[in-house]
Amino acid sequence: MRQGKRFELVVEGPVTPAVLAQARKAAEQLLANPVIEDVVSVTDADAAGA
């Protein structure tokens, strides 16, 4: 069984690798509970075709 949460962040300006790295760091430090969950992915939804 897998349970999780999904956060969508809106970024002003272009989504660069540096911006994605900052988003991943924020997710790992602020949004996830490292005892019970991991950050699985941080992606650019526009580039992924969403």
C-alpha positions in Angstrom: 0.0 0.0 0.0 1.2 3.5 -0.8 -0.1 6.7 0.6 1.3 10.1 0.0 0.7 13.8 -0.6 1.2 15.9 -3.6 2.3 19.5 -3.6 2.3 21.8 -6.6 4.5 24.8 -6.5 4.1 27.8 -8.8 7.4 29.4 -10.0 7.6 32.8 -11.4 10.0 32.8 -14.4 11.7 29.9 -16.2 12.0 26.5 -14.5 15.8 25.8 -14.6 17.7 22.9 -13.1 18.7 25.3 -10.2 15.0 26.1 -9.5 14.2 22.4 -9.5 17.1 21.7 -7.1 15.8 24.5 -4.8 12.3 23.0 -4.9 13.6 19.5 -4.1 15.6 20.9 -1.2 12.5 22.7 0.1 10.4 19.5 -0.3 12.9 17.4 1.6 13.4 19.9 4.4 9.9 21.4 4.8 7.2 19.3 3.2 8.2 15.7 3.8 8.4 13.8 7.1 11.7 12.0 6.7 10.8 9.3 9.3 7.9 7.9 7.2 8.2 9.3 3.7 10.6 10.3 0.9 10.5 12.9 -1.8 9.9 10.9 -4.9 10.1 13.4 -7.7 10.3 17.1 -8.4 9.5 17.9 -12.1 8.5 20.7 -14.4 4.9 19.9 -15.1 4.9 22.1 -18.3 8.0 20.2 -19.7 6.4 16.9 -18.8 3.3 17.7 -20.9 0.8 18.3 -18.0 
